[in-house]
Amino acid sequence: MYLDESYTMYKLATHLTEQDGFELLHINENEELWLEKREGKTSQVVRLFHGGFDWKNHLKKDIGQVFQKAKAIRRYFRGKHIVIHNVYIDSHSPVDDWEILKKQMQLDEKNPIRMNVYYLSDNEKEEELARLQEAIGSTFQDSGEHLSEEQKEAEVTNFRKNLVGQIKQREREFQSIFSYGKPFLTYVLLAINVLFFLLLELNGNSTSTPTLIEFGAKYNPAIIENGEWWRIITSMFLHIGIFHLLMNMLAVYYLGTAVERIYGSFRFFIIYFLAGIGGGLASFAFTTNVSAGASGALFGLFGALLFFGCIHRKVFFQTMGMNLLIIIGINIVFGLSVPQVDNGAHLGGLISGFIASAMLYLPKKKNGVIQFSALIVYLLTVSALVVYGLENNENSPSYHLMKAEQFINEEQHEEVIEATTEGLEISDDIDRELESLLLFQRSYSHMQLNNAEQAVTDLEKTIELNDSFAEAHHNLAILYGNDGQEDKAAEHIEKAYELDPEHEDIQRLYEEITGNRTE
């Protein structure tokens, strides 16, 4: 009898995999097999168990354990909804009434796993098989009655060998996917980033904006005015502070090694740089701030893993899928909610990494249409970012303020006045703080060019917009003092001292105008 039951189980499993579209998930020495077939959003899971129970309570206990097993391996099921067909194959069914267990059962939880129980005993085999066939749409027929015991033993051995072979073949394919390349370039990139960070620290400070600009950070005025497009690449290797470096390098280590193992070193290298370029251009197009970091390239690695998930959907969700999607979602929400985060670089890198991966495709696989289309999309995307970025920066008061600050450092005061005037004329609805900064910078250059009247006009507008602007009050005190308007000079220097009593220039002028000593 034992042989007959084994024959039924292994022949049923073989039929399900070869004829009914099921995939074998698990097989063990305890005569237990798990198979799955996805139908729409539902995974039909068949659990075959060679063994039985004398009492209904023992059967119920095993059913509970099957529920727990199913919950533990749920990520291996592809469907959103899970229906388990729990099949027991034994010569005898429980001696007490177990018929109530034929009714579909489920756990009391959100999106619960549902279960149907079948008991293929000698007395009810045909009836239970018919119920199973109807539930899963199978055409299985148990036609082993005419076989001798020797033939059945040979068939069982052959069935089991083939089923085990399916598992081993899938394991080999799984291993080959994640071991195509060795993570050599990941370590090279980590070393380069650390060396650049040390270079910044030894030549100033990695948090110093002038130092960052000097060593190649993304700085829109230099890109547009001087044609320094190479900054899009060099900014990928600069980091602002040790925490920024550590967080990015930790992510590059984990994501980089995974992507390089999957895609190989050559594809990894291309994806990393194309994503970094795409992220850098997105940052150029959508933000005027000085920026640096490997975030664009890093998010490109996320994009590469997402593309991998599109090709190997099942493997993706069995390994990293849901966790990866959650991490990406958290980073995007964080980027949208924190103004200091360069979300343009993050999203640009993510999209560029996905497109670059589609362009290169996976090792040992090709799809000419997708690859060529991805190449065209990437070229169009970076071209659009460049065109939009040039226009957006020219129409941004923040960009003109950055230009003015650069010209001030170079003592080109005529150019400062031109840049700030352009920034002020862009829109009648400029942010008050930004407008006050543009006016202040223009007033400073007017002072350097001895245009006192224009400087006073700009400074009066500045404090009208922002009365807590200590430097503006300080400069007004200088101008009014030079013009002999001592009362106004005293009024403004007192206000400046009240706002910023630690400023040395303000302290000095305060003592000179008021005759009072500062503390």
Secondary structure, 3 states (H helix, E strand, C coil): CHHHHHHHHHHHHHHHHHCCCCEEEEEECCCEEEEEEEECCEEEEEEEEECCCCCHHHHHHHHHHHHHHHHHCHHHCCCCEEEEEEEEECCCCCCCCCHHHHCCEECCCCCCCEEEEEEECCCCHHHHHHHHHHHHCCCCCCCCCCCCHHHHHHHHHHHHHHHHHHHHHHHHHHHHHCCCCCCHHHHHHHHHHHHHHHHHHHCCCCCCHHHHHHCCCECHHHHHHHCCCCHHHHHHHCCCCHHHHHHHHHHHHHHHHHHHHHHCHHHHHHHHHHHHHHHHHHHHHHCCCCECCCHHHHHHHHHHHHHHHHHCHHHHHHHCHHHHHHHHHHHHHHHHHCCCCCHHHHHHHHHHHHHHHHHHCCCCCCCHHHHHHHHHHHHHHHHHHHHHHHHHHHCCHHHHHHHHHHHHHCCCHHHHHHHHHHHHHCCCCCCHHHHHHHHHHHHHHHHHCCCHHHHHHHHHHHHHHCCCCHHHHHHHHHHHHHCCCHHHHHHHHHHHHHHCCCCHHHHHHHHHHHCCCCC
